[in-house]
């Protein structure tokens, strides 16, 4: 396990990335929950 504390130079970047992934997942979850069609261009 890798621990990156608030004093690490990359902490802010990793925190923003984590937040962006969480927001993207939540947006997809809500989209599907409301009965929207699946928007996955990579599915065959």
TAVEN-V135573 format. One record per helix or strand. SS is the DSSP state (@ for helix, = for strand). FROM is the first residue (numbers start at 1). TO is the last residue. If there is no record, write none. Layout:
# TAVEN-V135573
ss:SS from:FROM to:TO
ss:SS from:FROM to:TO
This chain:
# TAVEN-V135573
ss:@ from:11 to:33
